[in-house]
């Protein structure tokens, strides 16, 4: 199978701190995510500055848009984002509005599966033209000790079978990769496991090697 793309999640509390992280790993990953926390801290200027510094990388603004899909998505696409996210509880017109704007910028929208959602909604997103979803084990769930389980794998498998390009995220480490290597995962997000590593550059390089080994040999 094709190797998943590696995305680093910049949930730093400031832009200078995020840029410090990128100095080590920016050229080692495929996608740079301006995380929700960083967006809230610094705004869309973080997207523009990081895009200007890394023009050859895919830039994702993890906005988790809940309303005003056209207005909010345009804020990020017009400063260089290639991708943005809409939260799964958003109304369908919010989803389609964001997607309409994305296409005018040759970008795309991901549905962020954080919280409550069902496969009837997923079918509606697919019918509306959505191609990408993000299966997310939340930060708070991780903190409460909730690990990856069979129910997660079943849902991710079904999303893949529906034809979605599936991103997985939620405290993923190299040790977790074997859980997913039989699936055609599109993107794997690593945040703290790269960002907070003793050697972030080495951590990113190791992740890339493991993704290639496990998926290309699957």
Backbone as a chain_set.jsonl record, in Angstrom:
{"seq": "XXXXXXXXXXXXXXXXXXXXXXXXXXXXXXXXXXXXXXXXXXXXXXXXXXXXXXXXXXXXXXXXXXXXXXXXXXXXXXXXXXXXXXXXXXXXXXXXXXXXXXXXXXXXXXXXXXXXXXXXXXXXXXXXXXXXXXXXXXXXXXXXXXXXXXXXXXXXXXXXXXXXXXXXXXXXXXXXXXXXXXXXXXXXXXXXXXXXXXXXXXXXXXXXXXXXXXXXXX", "coords": {"N": [[0.836, -1.196, 0.0], [0.283, 2.341, -0.42], [2.429, 4.647, 1.196], [1.395, 6.395, 4.098], [0.979, 9.964, 4.348], [2.968, 12.097, 6.394], [2.097, 14.181, 8.988], [2.823, 16.989, 10.918], [1.619, 18.248, 13.919], [1.175, 21.427, 14.96], [0.559, 22.482, 17.82], [1.423, 24.504, 19.38], [1.814, 27.161, 21.805], [2.547, 29.631, 20.967], [3.613, 31.558, 18.111], [6.459, 31.978, 17.728], [7.44, 29.761, 19.173], [6.358, 27.667, 17.688], [7.683, 28.035, 15.255], [10.241, 27.459, 16.064], [10.016, 24.719, 16.524], [9.537, 23.921, 13.857], [11.946, 24.542, 12.672], [13.473, 22.345, 13.14], [11.971, 20.19, 12.108], [10.488, 20.878, 9.89], [11.241, 20.387, 7.199], [11.177, 17.687, 7.136], [8.712, 16.524, 7.289], [5.53, 15.874, 5.614], [3.22, 17.375, 5.67], [2.319, 20.396, 7.187], [0.7, 21.287, 10.022], [-1.134, 23.923, 11.241], [-2.156, 24.04, 14.262], [-5.278, 23.906, 16.153], [-4.979, 25.112, 18.665], [-2.762, 26.783, 18.257], [-3.798, 28.411, 16.222], [-5.83, 29.727, 17.638], [-4.275, 31.123, 19.423], [-2.634, 32.764, 17.829], [-3.862, 33.428, 15.409], [-4.78, 33.903, 11.878], [-2.449, 34.861, 10.801], [-0.421, 33.183, 11.504], [-0.705, 31.067, 9.732], [-0.075, 32.313, 7.292], [2.615, 33.164, 7.685], [3.964, 30.752, 8.162], [3.4, 29.382, 5.798], [4.768, 31.048, 3.998], [7.39, 30.569, 4.794], [7.69, 27.884, 4.319], [7.135, 27.081, 1.49], [6.847, 24.875, -0.175], [5.532, 22.913, 1.167], [2.571, 21.132, 2.178], [0.006, 22.909, 3.693], [-1.997, 22.961, 6.525], [-4.8, 24.294, 8.091], [-6.095, 23.875, 11.108], [-8.955, 24.499, 11.824], [-11.388, 23.586, 12.768], [-14.062, 24.277, 11.982], [-17.252, 25.443, 12.859], [-19.394, 26.951, 12.11], [-20.459, 29.484, 9.733], [-19.098, 28.691, 7.362], [-18.121, 29.435, 4.762], [-17.035, 32.01, 5.169], [-15.147, 31.702, 7.257], [-13.437, 29.677, 6.308], [-12.365, 30.907, 4.035], [-10.722, 32.828, 5.193], [-8.449, 31.405, 5.85], [-7.657, 30.004, 3.53], [-7.058, 32.098, 1.794], [-4.673, 33.048, 2.722], [-2.875, 31.099, 2.233], [-3.341, 28.422, 3.074], [-3.776, 24.964, 2.304], [-5.519, 23.067, 3.134], [-8.333, 22.789, 5.338], [-10.251, 22.268, 8.374], [-13.541, 21.091, 9.207], [-15.766, 20.823, 11.855], [-17.42, 17.847, 12.973], [-20.009, 18.175, 13.936], [-21.086, 20.316, 12.649], [-23.565, 21.983, 10.648], [-24.8, 20.738, 7.5], [-24.889, 22.727, 5.388], [-22.823, 24.413, 6.264], [-20.614, 22.784, 5.946], [-20.668, 22.335, 3.121], [-20.425, 24.956, 2.257], [-17.846, 25.666, 3.114], [-16.406, 23.819, 1.61], [-16.96, 24.654, -0.987], [-15.618, 27.111, -1.104], [-13.018, 26.164, -0.668], [-12.497, 24.749, -3.037], [-12.281, 26.801, -4.882], [-9.821, 27.752, -4.345], [-8.226, 25.694, -5.055], [-8.026, 23.91, -2.994], [-8.895, 21.817, -0.133], [-11.291, 20.264, 2.096], [-11.456, 18.829, 5.307], [-13.393, 16.65, 7.331], [-13.604, 16.842, 10.725], [-13.624, 14.375, 13.003], [-14.399, 14.605, 15.84], [-15.904, 14.023, 18.855], [-19.453, 13.42, 18.807], [-20.76, 11.53, 16.148], [-22.171, 9.93, 13.222], [-22.583, 7.173, 10.867], [-24.542, 7.745, 9.028], [-24.425, 10.501, 8.813], [-21.855, 10.569, 7.736], [-22.285, 9.431, 5.235], [-23.831, 11.437, 4.119], [-21.993, 13.535, 4.018], [-20.212, 12.462, 2.173], [-21.834, 12.3, -0.09], [-22.131, 14.976, -0.528], [-19.738, 15.736, -1.518], [-17.459, 15.634, 0.025], [-14.259, 14.375, 0.596], [-12.365, 13.769, 2.483], [-11.714, 12.734, 5.837], [-11.056, 13.095, 9.348], [-10.1, 10.973, 11.744], [-10.296, 11.121, 15.117], [-8.832, 10.707, 18.177], [-9.494, 12.236, 21.066], [-7.65, 14.832, 22.78], [-8.386, 15.12, 25.464], [-9.547, 12.641, 25.961], [-7.33, 11.009, 25.676], [-5.836, 11.903, 27.865], [-7.399, 10.933, 29.858], [-6.786, 8.327, 29.782], [-7.765, 6.749, 27.723], [-7.29, 4.407, 25.291], [-6.337, 3.308, 21.921], [-8.668, 1.143, 20.362], [-10.495, -1.892, 19.422], [-12.971, -1.021, 18.511], [-12.378, 1.47, 17.435], [-10.738, 0.754, 15.249], [-12.567, -0.679, 13.715], [-14.395, 1.347, 12.965], [-12.691, 3.09, 11.553], [-11.94, 1.413, 9.473], [-14.408, 1.094, 8.165], [-14.871, 3.694, 7.28], [-12.765, 3.955, 5.452], [-13.6, 1.998, 3.637], [-15.848, 3.243, 2.658], [-14.788, 4.975, 0.931], [-13.468, 7.253, 1.74], [-10.618, 9.406, 2.17], [-8.665, 8.834, 4.785], [-7.533, 10.372, 7.686], [-5.649, 9.818, 10.626], [-5.416, 10.57, 14.091], [-4.278, 11.528, 17.372], [-2.435, 11.438, 19.749], [-0.591, 9.674, 18.591], [2.001, 7.317, 18.426], [5.079, 5.783, 17.309], [4.851, 3.178, 18.149], [2.174, 2.666, 17.91], [1.632, 2.233, 15.248], [1.429, -0.3, 14.065], [-1.181, -1.034, 14.536], [-2.649, 0.049, 12.512], [-1.557, -0.532, 10.042], [-2.599, -2.244, 8.139], [-4.472, -0.879, 6.801], [-5.596, 1.524, 4.311], [-4.48, 4.165, 5.081], [-4.496, 7.686, 4.762], [-3.273, 10.01, 5.84], [-1.142, 10.376, 8.628], [-1.066, 11.85, 11.74], [1.286, 13.314, 13.817], [1.947, 14.818, 16.792], [2.826, 15.715, 19.673], [4.573, 13.532, 19.935], [6.528, 13.989, 18.092], [7.062, 16.765, 18.292], [7.694, 17.159, 21.016], [9.818, 15.509, 21.417], [13.135, 14.464, 22.413], [14.939, 14.799, 20.373], [13.618, 16.249, 17.879], [13.956, 16.277, 15.047], [15.183, 13.803, 14.492], [13.135, 12.176, 15.429], [11.057, 12.718, 13.604], [12.233, 11.807, 11.222], [12.528, 9.102, 11.86], [9.84, 8.347, 12.137], [8.981, 8.659, 9.465], [10.496, 6.668, 8.204], [9.465, 4.367, 9.429], [6.785, 4.472, 8.6], [7.097, 4.101, 5.841], [8.253, 1.545, 5.809], [6.316, -0.109, 7.052], [3.919, 0.279, 5.588], [4.525, 0.127, 2.828], [5.388, -2.419, 2.671], [3.194, -3.827, 3.311]], "CA": [[0.0, 0.0, 0.0], [0.995, 3.609, -0.445], [2.799, 5.172, 2.499], [0.659, 7.587, 4.523], [1.702, 11.215, 4.537], [3.22, 12.432, 7.799], [1.705, 15.555, 9.319], [3.171, 17.425, 12.264], [0.607, 19.143, 14.472], [1.756, 22.531, 15.735], [-0.345, 23.002, 18.838], [2.222, 25.37, 20.243], [1.066, 28.284, 22.356], [2.976, 30.878, 20.333], [4.227, 31.389, 16.795], [7.894, 31.743, 17.841], [7.675, 28.387, 19.615], [6.048, 26.803, 16.549], [8.767, 28.17, 14.282], [11.374, 26.73, 16.627], [9.747, 23.309, 16.196], [9.683, 23.714, 12.413], [13.352, 24.619, 12.291], [14.0, 20.982, 13.225], [11.202, 19.133, 11.431], [9.686, 21.385, 8.768], [11.611, 19.762, 5.928], [11.127, 16.23, 7.294], [7.33, 16.071, 7.238], [4.837, 16.15, 4.353], [2.16, 18.361, 5.911], [2.467, 21.205, 8.395], [-0.61, 21.678, 10.558], [-1.271, 24.987, 12.227], [-3.178, 23.426, 15.098], [-6.342, 24.751, 16.694], [-4.447, 25.906, 19.77], [-1.931, 27.845, 17.681], [-4.687, 29.348, 15.529], [-6.494, 30.555, 18.639], [-3.277, 31.984, 20.048], [-1.953, 33.691, 16.924], [-4.697, 33.818, 14.287], [-4.432, 33.459, 10.532], [-1.088, 35.287, 10.458], [0.438, 32.008, 11.661], [-0.801, 30.326, 8.471], [0.667, 33.045, 6.255], [4.058, 33.165, 7.957], [4.493, 29.396, 7.98], [3.336, 29.103, 4.363], [5.854, 31.786, 3.353], [8.661, 29.945, 5.149], [7.708, 26.512, 3.798], [6.228, 27.172, 0.332], [6.684, 23.591, -0.862], [4.826, 21.979, 2.032], [1.119, 21.244, 2.325], [-0.312, 23.63, 4.924], [-3.353, 22.695, 7.005], [-5.298, 25.117, 9.192], [-7.04, 23.027, 11.842], [-9.889, 25.478, 12.379], [-12.578, 22.929, 13.338], [-15.128, 25.245, 11.713], [-18.577, 25.002, 13.301], [-20.408, 27.822, 11.508], [-19.893, 30.466, 8.798], [-18.099, 27.909, 6.646], [-17.491, 30.169, 3.673], [-16.269, 33.149, 5.677], [-13.996, 31.272, 8.048], [-12.481, 28.938, 5.471], [-11.679, 31.851, 3.155], [-9.673, 33.48, 5.976], [-7.238, 30.583, 5.854], [-7.234, 29.705, 2.159], [-6.512, 33.27, 1.122], [-3.302, 33.31, 3.193], [-1.976, 30.029, 1.83], [-3.674, 27.065, 3.485], [-4.261, 24.016, 1.292], [-6.567, 22.277, 3.77], [-8.859, 23.202, 6.63], [-11.157, 21.271, 8.945], [-14.878, 21.441, 9.687], [-16.129, 19.887, 12.921], [-18.46, 16.926, 12.502], [-21.356, 18.59, 14.353], [-21.528, 21.457, 11.837], [-24.651, 21.73, 9.698], [-24.313, 20.414, 6.162], [-24.561, 23.936, 4.612], [-21.507, 24.89, 6.688], [-19.66, 21.892, 5.28], [-20.635, 22.586, 1.684], [-19.917, 26.305, 2.043], [-16.387, 25.613, 3.243], [-15.882, 23.052, 0.484], [-17.071, 25.504, -2.179], [-14.505, 28.052, -1.055], [-11.772, 25.395, -0.826], [-12.278, 24.405, -4.442], [-11.858, 27.99, -5.629], [-8.391, 27.927, -4.064], [-7.612, 24.393, -5.33], [-7.792, 23.287, -1.702], [-9.867, 20.798, 0.244], [-11.833, 20.313, 3.453], [-11.542, 17.581, 6.051], [-14.342, 16.632, 8.438], [-12.944, 16.461, 11.97], [-14.519, 13.474, 13.732], [-14.215, 14.758, 17.276], [-17.224, 14.073, 19.462], [-20.499, 12.49, 18.351], [-21.098, 11.52, 14.732], [-22.602, 8.59, 12.824], [-22.294, 6.871, 9.461], [-25.533, 8.422, 8.198], [-23.787, 11.79, 8.518], [-20.722, 10.326, 6.848], [-22.825, 9.233, 3.887], [-24.269, 12.752, 3.632], [-20.774, 14.277, 3.655], [-19.681, 11.868, 0.94], [-22.727, 12.707, -1.172], [-21.937, 16.422, -0.739], [-18.451, 15.958, -2.161], [-16.345, 15.54, 0.963], [-13.399, 13.228, 0.331], [-11.424, 13.532, 3.568], [-12.157, 12.801, 7.225], [-9.998, 12.945, 10.348], [-10.548, 10.191, 12.899], [-9.57, 11.823, 16.165], [-8.928, 10.391, 19.604], [-9.307, 13.577, 21.601], [-6.613, 15.091, 23.794], [-8.94, 14.865, 26.797], [-9.695, 11.19, 26.085], [-5.981, 10.487, 25.923], [-5.458, 12.243, 29.234], [-8.185, 10.072, 30.743], [-6.294, 6.956, 29.662], [-8.484, 6.009, 26.681], [-6.381, 3.99, 24.229], [-6.925, 2.832, 20.678], [-9.275, -0.158, 20.564], [-11.107, -2.568, 18.278], [-14.072, -0.199, 17.987], [-11.762, 2.49, 16.587], [-10.29, 0.121, 14.006], [-13.77, -1.001, 12.939], [-14.919, 2.585, 12.378], [-11.741, 3.57, 10.554], [-12.054, 0.507, 8.323], [-15.643, 1.408, 7.445], [-14.665, 4.976, 6.589], [-11.939, 3.646, 4.281], [-14.433, 1.252, 2.697], [-16.786, 4.197, 2.051], [-14.052, 5.738, -0.071], [-12.834, 8.452, 2.279], [-9.21, 9.493, 2.518], [-8.771, 8.918, 6.241], [-6.428, 10.798, 8.537], [-5.824, 9.417, 12.019], [-4.669, 11.41, 15.018], [-4.633, 11.38, 18.776], [-1.342, 10.906, 20.536], [-0.022, 8.513, 17.906], [3.431, 7.073, 18.513], [5.515, 4.718, 16.397], [4.367, 1.902, 18.679], [0.763, 2.484, 17.515], [1.473, 2.118, 13.802], [1.026, -1.652, 13.678], [-2.638, -1.138, 14.635], [-3.284, 0.631, 11.331], [-0.764, -0.762, 8.836], [-3.363, -3.024, 7.161], [-5.486, 0.022, 6.252], [-5.06, 2.535, 3.382], [-4.526, 5.469, 5.748], [-4.005, 8.757, 3.897], [-2.373, 10.865, 6.616], [-0.985, 10.132, 10.059], [-0.638, 13.073, 12.416], [2.073, 13.188, 15.039], [2.182, 16.122, 17.392], [3.766, 15.687, 20.797], [5.596, 12.495, 19.775], [7.627, 14.62, 17.351], [7.343, 18.117, 18.791], [8.256, 17.131, 22.362], [10.905, 14.532, 21.482], [14.452, 15.015, 22.742], [15.495, 15.189, 19.077], [12.458, 16.256, 16.982], [14.327, 15.912, 13.678], [15.364, 12.352, 14.456], [11.821, 11.564, 15.617], [10.333, 12.824, 12.331], [12.879, 10.906, 10.269], [12.202, 7.733, 12.25], [8.437, 8.146, 11.774], [8.901, 8.473, 8.013], [11.051, 5.343, 7.879], [8.525, 3.336, 9.885], [5.62, 4.508, 7.712], [7.482, 3.47, 4.57], [8.493, 0.106, 6.004], [5.103, -0.838, 7.422], [2.858, 0.346, 4.569], [4.988, -0.333, 1.516], [5.579, -3.868, 2.739], [1.928, -4.446, 3.724]], "C": [[0.874, 1.25, 0.0], [1.251, 4.102, 0.969], [1.918, 6.362, 2.865], [1.568, 8.813, 4.564], [1.865, 11.472, 6.03], [2.948, 13.908, 8.018], [2.145, 15.871, 10.742], [2.135, 18.443, 12.716], [1.283, 20.181, 15.351], [0.688, 23.096, 16.66], [0.45, 23.788, 19.88], [1.377, 26.548, 20.718], [1.476, 29.624, 21.763], [3.615, 30.571, 18.992], [5.742, 31.214, 16.899], [8.224, 30.315, 18.271], [7.405, 27.41, 18.478], [7.16, 26.847, 15.51], [10.034, 27.469, 14.766], [11.224, 25.237, 16.355], [10.026, 23.042, 14.725], [11.125, 23.808, 11.949], [13.997, 23.239, 12.301], [13.296, 20.021, 12.281], [10.477, 19.59, 10.172], [9.976, 20.716, 7.448], [11.49, 18.24, 5.969], [9.716, 15.663, 7.196], [6.701, 16.449, 5.898], [3.827, 17.284, 4.49], [2.456, 19.082, 7.217], [1.082, 21.683, 8.826], [-0.467, 22.825, 11.539], [-2.459, 24.574, 13.08], [-4.176, 24.428, 15.65], [-5.818, 25.661, 17.798], [-3.607, 27.059, 19.244], [-2.776, 28.87, 16.934], [-5.383, 30.281, 16.516], [-5.52, 31.545, 19.272], [-2.8, 33.095, 19.117], [-2.79, 34.147, 15.729], [-4.15, 33.396, 12.936], [-3.042, 33.899, 10.098], [-0.112, 34.122, 10.595], [0.441, 31.179, 10.389], [0.058, 30.999, 7.413], [2.177, 32.956, 6.457], [4.653, 31.784, 7.707], [4.442, 28.995, 6.508], [4.486, 29.797, 3.627], [7.212, 31.14, 3.614], [8.815, 28.544, 4.558], [6.778, 26.409, 2.586], [5.978, 25.849, -0.369], [5.964, 22.543, -0.031], [3.316, 22.2, 1.975], [0.842, 21.875, 3.681], [-1.773, 23.387, 5.291], [-3.678, 23.611, 8.177], [-6.399, 24.338, 9.907], [-8.042, 23.899, 12.591], [-11.079, 24.843, 13.09], [-13.803, 23.845, 13.199], [-16.486, 24.666, 12.104], [-19.7, 25.798, 12.656], [-19.683, 28.788, 10.569], [-18.792, 29.823, 7.953], [-17.384, 28.666, 5.544], [-16.568, 31.266, 4.188], [-14.99, 32.68, 6.367], [-12.971, 30.544, 7.181], [-11.701, 29.881, 4.557], [-10.543, 32.563, 3.886], [-8.358, 32.725, 5.891], [-6.746, 30.264, 4.449], [-6.571, 30.912, 1.496], [-5.108, 33.631, 1.608], [-2.395, 32.089, 3.004], [-2.28, 28.62, 2.286], [-4.127, 26.232, 2.285], [-5.456, 23.22, 1.811], [-7.06, 22.995, 5.013], [-9.864, 22.163, 7.094], [-12.479, 21.898, 9.357], [-15.271, 20.388, 10.714], [-17.363, 19.079, 12.514], [-19.877, 17.33, 12.907], [-21.887, 19.769, 13.543], [-22.674, 21.056, 10.917], [-24.074, 21.502, 8.304], [-24.05, 21.663, 5.316], [-23.222, 24.557, 5.01], [-20.419, 24.087, 6.001], [-19.538, 22.244, 3.8], [-20.14, 23.995, 1.363], [-18.406, 26.35, 2.119], [-15.769, 24.894, 2.054], [-15.911, 23.878, -0.808], [-15.918, 26.504, -2.238], [-13.189, 27.328, -1.299], [-11.48, 25.134, -2.295], [-11.849, 25.608, -5.273], [-10.379, 28.287, -5.416], [-7.601, 26.653, -4.341], [-7.222, 23.692, -4.026], [-8.847, 22.234, -1.397], [-10.224, 20.957, 1.719], [-11.829, 18.909, 4.041], [-12.622, 17.72, 7.127], [-13.636, 16.061, 9.661], [-13.921, 15.651, 12.829], [-14.173, 13.47, 15.216], [-15.591, 14.902, 17.908], [-18.171, 13.077, 18.815], [-20.77, 12.657, 16.865], [-21.565, 10.105, 14.398], [-22.379, 8.398, 11.328], [-23.372, 7.401, 8.518], [-25.015, 9.822, 7.832], [-22.65, 11.606, 7.521], [-21.183, 10.147, 5.41], [-23.265, 10.564, 3.282], [-23.065, 13.603, 3.237], [-20.22, 13.77, 2.327], [-20.515, 12.327, -0.256], [-22.544, 14.186, -1.523], [-20.582, 16.74, -1.356], [-17.245, 15.912, -1.242], [-15.57, 14.249, 0.699], [-12.517, 12.853, 1.513], [-12.082, 13.655, 4.936], [-10.951, 12.579, 8.135], [-10.578, 12.195, 11.535], [-9.669, 10.575, 14.078], [-9.868, 11.226, 17.535], [-8.561, 11.671, 20.339], [-8.206, 13.641, 22.652], [-7.129, 14.757, 25.193], [-9.157, 13.372, 27.023], [-8.351, 10.532, 26.362], [-5.577, 10.709, 27.371], [-6.195, 11.379, 30.247], [-7.793, 8.6, 30.619], [-7.0, 6.115, 28.617], [-7.514, 5.688, 25.54], [-7.11, 3.631, 22.953], [-7.464, 1.426, 20.896], [-9.905, -0.72, 19.302], [-12.226, -1.735, 17.668], [-13.535, 0.902, 17.079], [-11.371, 1.904, 15.232], [-11.476, -0.211, 13.11], [-14.325, 0.234, 12.241], [-13.994, 3.116, 11.292], [-11.813, 2.72, 9.298], [-13.29, 0.836, 7.492], [-15.512, 2.718, 6.677], [-13.807, 4.779, 5.337], [-12.772, 2.946, 3.212], [-15.456, 2.148, 2.001], [-16.095, 5.07, 1.002], [-13.426, 7.016, 0.426], [-11.323, 8.292, 2.331], [-9.175, 9.779, 4.016], [-7.444, 9.346, 6.861], [-6.697, 10.268, 9.935], [-4.906, 10.255, 12.895], [-5.128, 11.141, 16.433], [-3.533, 10.729, 19.574], [-0.654, 9.708, 19.916], [1.502, 8.491, 18.06], [3.802, 5.99, 17.499], [4.988, 3.367, 16.847], [2.923, 1.614, 18.276], [0.607, 2.089, 16.052], [1.02, 0.736, 13.354], [-0.488, -1.843, 13.731], [-3.322, -0.772, 13.324], [-2.65, 0.205, 10.005], [-1.487, -1.59, 7.776], [-4.403, -2.164, 6.446], [-4.851, 1.07, 5.334], [-5.164, 3.939, 3.967], [-3.871, 6.521, 4.851], [-2.962, 9.621, 4.607], [-2.325, 10.36, 8.047], [-0.41, 11.399, 10.678], [0.137, 12.703, 13.678], [2.336, 14.588, 15.571], [3.252, 16.039, 18.446], [4.871, 14.655, 20.616], [6.767, 12.969, 18.919], [8.041, 15.919, 18.034], [8.083, 18.094, 20.136], [9.385, 16.111, 22.52], [12.216, 15.225, 21.838], [15.153, 15.517, 21.488], [14.364, 15.158, 18.056], [12.796, 15.843, 15.558], [14.494, 14.407, 13.548], [14.031, 11.641, 14.596], [11.015, 11.591, 14.318], [10.922, 11.871, 11.296], [12.532, 9.451, 10.58], [10.757, 7.393, 11.904], [8.309, 7.857, 10.283], [9.417, 7.094, 7.604], [10.088, 4.229, 8.267], [7.268, 3.299, 9.01], [5.932, 3.815, 6.392], [7.61, 1.963, 4.742], [7.185, -0.65, 6.221], [4.04, -0.826, 6.333], [3.33, -0.19, 3.217], [5.245, -1.821, 1.479], [4.301, -4.607, 3.122], [1.293, -5.234, 2.582]], "O": [[2.047, 1.211, 0.372], [0.387, 3.987, 1.839], [1.709, 7.25, 2.038], [2.773, 8.702, 4.787], [1.004, 11.106, 6.83], [3.495, 14.769, 7.329], [1.869, 15.105, 11.666], [1.813, 19.382, 11.989], [1.89, 19.846, 16.368], [0.003, 24.062, 16.325], [0.179, 23.735, 21.08], [0.359, 26.885, 20.112], [0.832, 30.641, 22.02], [4.1, 29.463, 18.762], [6.282, 30.354, 16.203], [9.188, 29.727, 17.78], [8.135, 26.432, 18.315], [7.536, 25.817, 14.951], [10.806, 26.947, 13.961], [12.194, 24.567, 15.999], [10.676, 22.054, 14.382], [11.488, 23.212, 10.934], [14.951, 22.987, 11.565], [13.932, 19.134, 11.711], [9.906, 18.765, 9.458], [9.064, 20.495, 6.652], [11.678, 17.576, 4.949], [9.542, 14.455, 7.037], [7.262, 17.241, 5.141], [3.605, 18.053, 3.554], [2.8, 18.459, 8.222], [0.392, 22.388, 8.09], [0.234, 22.714, 12.545], [-3.614, 24.734, 12.684], [-3.95, 25.638, 15.619], [-6.169, 26.839, 17.86], [-3.724, 28.186, 19.726], [-2.503, 30.068, 17.005], [-5.512, 31.478, 16.262], [-5.895, 32.667, 19.613], [-2.585, 34.227, 19.55], [-2.46, 35.152, 15.098], [-3.188, 32.633, 12.85], [-2.505, 33.367, 9.127], [0.9, 34.068, 9.897], [1.479, 30.642, 10.004], [0.829, 30.337, 6.718], [2.924, 32.704, 5.512], [5.722, 31.663, 7.11], [5.358, 28.33, 6.023], [5.104, 29.21, 2.739], [8.086, 31.162, 2.748], [9.93, 28.078, 4.325], [5.752, 25.732, 2.645], [4.989, 25.714, -1.089], [5.801, 21.406, -0.473], [2.848, 23.317, 1.75], [1.376, 21.433, 4.698], [-2.671, 23.582, 4.473], [-2.916, 23.691, 9.14], [-7.496, 24.166, 9.377], [-7.992, 24.025, 13.814], [-11.714, 25.488, 13.924], [-14.484, 24.143, 14.18], [-16.826, 23.544, 11.729], [-20.848, 25.354, 12.658], [-18.457, 28.9, 10.601], [-17.688, 30.357, 7.849], [-16.166, 28.553, 5.404], [-15.451, 31.428, 3.697], [-13.901, 33.188, 6.101], [-11.769, 30.776, 7.312], [-10.509, 29.678, 4.33], [-9.515, 32.871, 3.283], [-7.285, 33.328, 5.863], [-5.539, 30.255, 4.205], [-5.627, 30.755, 0.722], [-4.425, 34.434, 0.974], [-1.289, 32.041, 3.542], [-1.552, 27.695, 1.927], [-4.778, 26.738, 1.372], [-6.295, 22.76, 1.037], [-6.308, 23.72, 5.663], [-10.28, 21.292, 6.329], [-12.545, 23.049, 9.789], [-15.123, 19.192, 10.465], [-18.235, 19.574, 11.801], [-20.845, 16.88, 12.294], [-23.032, 20.178, 13.736], [-22.739, 19.914, 10.461], [-23.001, 22.007, 7.972], [-23.067, 21.677, 4.575], [-22.555, 25.165, 4.174], [-19.425, 24.64, 5.53], [-18.433, 22.429, 3.29], [-19.512, 24.214, 0.328], [-17.754, 26.992, 1.296], [-14.727, 25.309, 1.547], [-14.988, 23.803, -1.62], [-15.318, 26.714, -3.292], [-12.339, 27.812, -2.047], [-10.343, 25.283, -2.743], [-11.131, 25.454, -6.261], [-9.759, 28.991, -6.213], [-6.451, 26.529, -3.922], [-6.222, 22.977, -3.966], [-9.596, 21.811, -2.278], [-9.564, 21.672, 2.473], [-12.154, 17.932, 3.366], [-12.751, 18.77, 7.756], [-13.133, 14.937, 9.634], [-14.918, 16.182, 13.318], [-13.717, 12.468, 15.767], [-16.356, 15.795, 17.544], [-17.751, 12.024, 18.334], [-20.981, 13.768, 16.378], [-21.38, 9.185, 15.195], [-22.031, 9.338, 10.615], [-23.132, 7.497, 7.314], [-25.15, 10.266, 6.692], [-22.5, 12.387, 6.581], [-20.552, 10.649, 4.48], [-23.096, 10.797, 2.085], [-23.11, 14.315, 2.233], [-19.812, 14.554, 1.47], [-19.974, 12.693, -1.299], [-22.77, 14.598, -2.661], [-20.307, 17.894, -1.684], [-16.119, 16.13, -1.69], [-16.154, 13.171, 0.594], [-11.977, 11.748, 1.555], [-12.893, 14.55, 5.173], [-9.962, 11.96, 7.743], [-11.441, 12.71, 12.246], [-8.453, 10.382, 14.049], [-11.009, 11.237, 17.996], [-7.427, 12.137, 20.239], [-7.882, 12.654, 23.312], [-6.407, 14.183, 26.008], [-8.978, 12.881, 28.137], [-8.249, 9.617, 27.179], [-5.042, 9.812, 28.023], [-5.699, 11.12, 31.343], [-8.385, 7.734, 31.263], [-6.857, 4.893, 28.612], [-6.981, 6.595, 24.901], [-8.34, 3.645, 22.9], [-6.811, 0.602, 21.535], [-9.855, -0.097, 18.241], [-12.413, -1.738, 16.452], [-14.156, 1.235, 16.07], [-11.646, 2.499, 14.19], [-11.406, -0.045, 11.892], [-14.684, 0.179, 11.065], [-14.454, 3.543, 10.233], [-11.755, 3.242, 8.185], [-13.231, 0.855, 6.263], [-15.992, 2.831, 5.549], [-14.084, 5.364, 4.29], [-12.664, 3.26, 2.027], [-15.883, 1.854, 0.885], [-16.753, 5.814, 0.275], [-12.903, 7.796, -0.369], [-10.81, 7.188, 2.511], [-9.605, 10.844, 4.461], [-6.39, 8.766, 6.598], [-7.842, 10.265, 10.388], [-3.789, 10.603, 12.512], [-6.21, 10.604, 16.668], [-3.676, 9.594, 20.028], [-0.183, 8.822, 20.628], [2.186, 9.494, 17.856], [2.926, 5.36, 16.905], [4.707, 2.502, 16.017], [2.49, 0.462, 18.293], [-0.472, 1.646, 15.657], [0.3, 0.614, 12.364], [-1.024, -2.717, 13.05], [-4.434, -1.222, 13.05], [-3.167, 0.555, 8.944], [-1.041, -1.64, 6.629], [-5.133, -2.656, 5.586], [-3.704, 1.465, 5.545], [-5.852, 4.799, 3.416], [-2.822, 6.275, 4.256], [-1.907, 9.923, 4.05], [-3.346, 9.964, 8.61], [0.589, 11.945, 10.211], [-0.306, 11.89, 14.489], [2.886, 15.436, 14.869], [4.432, 16.259, 18.173], [5.99, 14.863, 21.085], [7.867, 12.423, 19.006], [9.219, 16.14, 18.316], [8.981, 18.902, 20.371], [9.855, 15.874, 23.633], [12.386, 16.42, 21.595], [15.866, 16.52, 21.519], [14.163, 14.127, 17.415], [12.017, 15.135, 14.919], [13.997, 13.805, 12.596], [13.809, 10.613, 13.956], [10.366, 10.606, 13.968], [10.182, 11.204, 10.573], [12.274, 8.662, 9.671], [10.471, 6.291, 11.435], [7.615, 6.922, 9.883], [8.827, 6.436, 6.748], [9.915, 3.262, 7.525], [6.747, 2.223, 8.714], [5.125, 3.034, 5.887], [7.128, 1.195, 3.91], [6.976, -1.713, 5.636], [3.327, -1.814, 6.162], [2.582, -0.896, 2.541], [5.313, -2.425, 0.408], [4.293, -5.831, 3.247], [0.224, -5.819, 2.755]]}, "num_chains": 1, "name": "protein.A"}
